[in-house]
Amino acid sequence: MTIHALHTWIGVANEPLIISGPCGAETETQVLKTAEELSRIKEVKIFRAGIWKPRTRPNAFEGVGEVGLKWLSKVQSRFKLKTAVEVANANHTELALKHGVDVLWIGARTTGNPFSVQEIADVLKGVDIPVFVKNPIHPDVQLWLGAIERVANSGVTKLAAIHRGFHYPTKNKYRNKPLWEIAIELKTMLPSLPVICDPSHICGNRQLIPSVAQTALDLGMNGLMIESHINPESALSDAQQQLTPEALKLLLSGLIYRQSSSPNPECHNKLQHFRNRIDEVDEELMHVLKERIQIIEQIGQYKKEHGITIFQLERWQEILRTRSQWSEKLGLSREHIEKLCQLLHEESIRIQTEVMNKKHS
């Protein structure tokens, strides 16, 4: 898969790419006024606006359609901003190309449908245009990767992913839970792929956006897509997560932009010292895990010989309770330890099942 570096096709070198604009293009006046204000913020390079809005239920604002693309053409000519829109099918893609939109993005609902992604990819064959692919609604890195691959297979090399968070079954403070580890996993699979964060859709409300935006930059993400509206309170969709251009400017000025490394040799040496210690601790952990596995194999064999079931609910509950207590005493994250216990328990069940199924030679 060929993916060109972000700075070679956006023209932004050694700084995060900032994309902003309203959730939805509502009126020509709203679009142009917002774009005018955003054009005065030097960090903003791309103006985004939803022309077609995929909504859960009918009768909600579903976008103005093709007429909005004409407004974006005026944004390009008047304010010298690149433009970006979401496309969900072949028709959207053809219309966006016809009106000279600079960047396309595939939304979360579409990413989850390989048929729709392929339909868009077929239209893009032979077209030299940047395409951003948002993560699917549910935490499935393979589905995200598959959508990117479909677009890449059409010949598109100006690719980026957008991390906008994931639907999560339990209530939490975010509209969509960040699950940063999934974005990191995608980046590990495709090291050359730029990953841009969408704090607006992660947060669902403007108060949380600064902290999420800073976390994204601290994790080395390549840019931010933040929704901005000239009058957020009157927005026809997602009013609570949009910032005024003035608020966006203030937010951007307060962010800390970090580098992936330091030219200071002393800093490099200190980090290497810490990493060497981590390596030593990890090696010790491997030996402890090996000992644990050997004990589990013995437990599995003993249960097999005495007709005892593999899964013991009371024991599993005891492990969760005691390990949580131990973690709190040591000042460790309870959630992290519970996840670790879950992984260890799954491996324990697998090993014991293997022992049970093993026939005597």
N, C-alpha and C positions, 0 to 999 in steps of 0.2 A: 504494500500500500504506500503510495507516494503522497506525502503531506508537506507542503511548503511552509516554511517558518512564517509565523504571523506577521512579523515586521516587514517581510518582503512584499506582502500584498495589501497591507493596511497602511504601511508607512509610519508606524509607531515603533521606535526603537528604544529598548531598555526602559520601558515604562508600561504600566497596565493600559489596556485598551478600554476606554470608557464609552459605553453605549447608553443613550438615554432618550426618553420620549414617552408619550402617554401610553397607557395600556391600550386604549382604543382611539383611533381617529374618529372624532365625533362631528366636528364642523370644520370648514376651511379656516375660519377665524381662530378656533382653538388650536389647530395644528400649526398655523403660521406664527401665532403669538408665542406658543411654547417653543417652537424652533428658533424664533428670533432671540428669546432669552437664553436658550441653551447654546446658541452660537457664540455668545459672549463668554462662555466658560471654556477656557482653553483646553481643558482635559477632555472634553466631549468631542469625539471624532465621528460618531455615527448616530443618526436620529432614527429611533425605532417608533413604530406605531402599528397597532393591530388594525388591519383592514377587514379581515374576516375573523370573527370571534367565536370559537367553538364553546358553546355553553351547555351546561348539564341539562337544562330544561328549556323548552320553547318559550317564546314571548319575552325573553330577556334580550338585552341589546346584543345583536350578533354581528355588529360592524356595518359600515356604510357601503362596503363593496368597492367596485372598480372606480367609482368617482374619487375615493380617497387616494388612489394612486396618482391622480392628477394633482392633488394637493402636495403629494410628496415630490413631484417634479418641480413644483414651485419652491419647495424647501431646498432642493439641490441648487437651483439657479440663483435664488435670492441670498441664501445664507452659506453656500459652499459646504454644506454638510453631506456626507454620504447617508444613504437611507437604507433601512432594513425593514422587512415585513415577514410575517409568518405565512407559510403556505401549507395547506393541508391536503391538496389533491393536484391533479395534472392541470386543471383549469386555472386554479390560483397561480400556479407556477408560470403558465403561459402568459397570463395577464401581467404578472409582475415583471417578466422579461420584456414584454411588449412596451411597458411604460418605463423601462430603464432603471428599475430598482437596483441598487448597488449590491445588496446582501440579502440572502434569503435565510430564514430559519424554519426548522421543522419543530413543531410544538410537541409537548409531552404526550398528549393524547394520540397524535399521529405516529410518534416514534414507536408506540406500543402496537402498531398495526403494520406488519411487514408488507401487506398488499398495498397500503397507501404510500409507504415509503418507496416501494419499487415503482409505483406509478409516477411519483415525483422524479425519481432517479432516471426513468426512461426519457422524460422531457428534457432533463439536464445533459443528456449525452451530446458531447461536442460543444457545450456552453462553458465559457470561462468566467465563472462567477463564484464568489465565496458563499459557502453554505455552513450554517451553524446547526447542530443537532442537539436539541434538549434531551435530558434524560427522560425515560418513560415515567409514568406516574408511580408505578410500583418499583421497589428496589431490585431490579434485574439487570445486572451489568452486561449480561450476554445479549439481551434485547437492545440495549443501548449500543453496544459494539456492533451488532448486526445491522442496525440502521446506518451507522457510519460507514460500514463496509459496503452496503448497497449503494450509497451515494458515491463513495470512492470508486466502485466498479464501473460507474457511469463515465469516469474520466475526470471528475472534480478533484482537484489537488489543493484547493484553498479551503481547508476544512478546519472546523473548531467544534468543540463540545460545549454545551451550556449546562452547568449544574444548577438546577432550580429546586432541589429538594425532592422528597418522596412522601407519598401518602403513607401514613402510619396509623395502625388500628387503635392505638391508645392515645388519649388526649395529652397534648403537651403545648408549650407556649408558642410553637411555630405552626404556621399554616401547613407547611410541608417540612418534615424533619430533615435536617441537613445530611445526616449520614455521610460525613466527609470521607469515610473509608471507602465508599463505593466510587467516588470521583477519583480518589487516589489509586484505587485498583485499575480503573480505566486508564489513567495516566501511566501506570506501570506497564499495562499491555501495549499502549501506543505512546512511547516516550516523546515522539515528535509532535503529538497532537496538542494544540493549545486548548486549555480548559478555562472557560469564562464562567464566573459565578453570577447568578441572578438572585440577589438578596431580597428583592421585592416579593418574589413568589415563595421563597423560603419563609419569610417573616409573616407576610399577610397584614402587617401593620408597620407604620413608618418608624415607630419608636425603637424597634429592634434592628433596623437596617444598619446603623453604623457599626454595631458590634459584629454582625455577620459579615459585613463588607471587610472589616479589618481582619477577621479570622481567615477569610478567603485569601487575602493578600499575604498574610503570615504563612499560609500553606503553599505559597508560590503560584497561585492561580494567575492566569495571564490577563485578566481583565474583569470588569464588572458591567452588568446590564441592570440599570436601576431606572424604574419608571418615574417619569416626571410629567406633571400636568400644570398648566397655567393656573388652574383653580381646582385642586383635587377634590374639594368637598362637593363639587357639582359633577364629578366624573360619572359616566354612565356605567362603568364597570371598575371594580377593585379600587374604590375611592380611598379606602383606609391604608393602602400600601403605596400610594403615589406621593411624591414630594413636589413642592414648588421648585422651580429652577433655582431660586434663591437658597432654599434649604439644601438642595443638591450641592450647590457651590460651597456652602459652609461645611457639609459633610466631607466632600472631597479634600478640602483644605485641611481637615483634621485627621486624615488618614496617614498612617506611617507606612512608607514604601521601603521595603527591605530588599536587599540583594541576596542572591543565592549563595554568595561566598564573599569573603573579605580578602583584600590584597595584603592585609597585615599578617606577616609570618607568625608573629606571636599568637594571634588569634587562631590561626590554622593549627599551630602546635598544641594549643590548649584544647581545641575541639578534638584533635586526634587522640590526645590523652584520655578524654572522656569516652571516646569511641572504643579505645582499647580496653577500658574498664568494662564497658558494656559487653564487649566480646568475651571477656573473662567470665562475667556473670552468666551470660547466655550459655557458655560451655558448661558451667556448673549446673545450670538448669537442665541441660540435655542429659547429664548423668543422673540427676534426680528423676527425670521423666523415665529414663530407661529402667531405673530401679522400681518405679511405680508400675510400669508395664509388666515387669517380671512378677510382681506381687499379684496383679490382676489375672495373669495367666494361671497362677497357682490357685487363686480363688475360683476361677472358671473350672479348673480341673476338679477341685474339691466339690463344687456344686454338682458337677456332672456325675461324680461317683456316688453322691448321696441323694440324687434326685431332687435337687433344689432349683427353683426357678432363677433365671438370670436377674430379672428386675425385681428389686426389693424396695417398695415405695417408702417404707419407714426409714430405711437406711439413706435413701436419696434425700428425703426431707431433713434428716439429721445432718447430712453433709451441707446442704444449703444453709441451714440455720447456724451451724458451728462456724463454717467458713466466713459467713457474713459477720459474725461476731468477732472473729479473729481479724478480719479486714478493718473493721471499725477501730479496734484497739491499736492497730498499726498505722492508722490514718490513711488507709487505702480506699479507693473508690469501691463501694459496695456493688454498684452496677457492673464494673469491670470484673470484679472477682466472680460474680454470678455468671457472667458470660464465659469466663475461663472454666468455671466448674461445669457448665453445660457442655463445653467442648470436651473436657476430660471425661465426663460421664458418657457422652456419645461414643467416644473411643473405647471406653471400658465395656460398654454394651457390645460393640463390634468385636472386640477381642474375645470376650466370653462366648459370644455366639459362634465364633470361629472355632473355639476350643470344643464347644458342645457338638459341633457338626463334624469334628475331625474323627475319622475312623482309625481304629487301632491297626497298625501295619502287621 
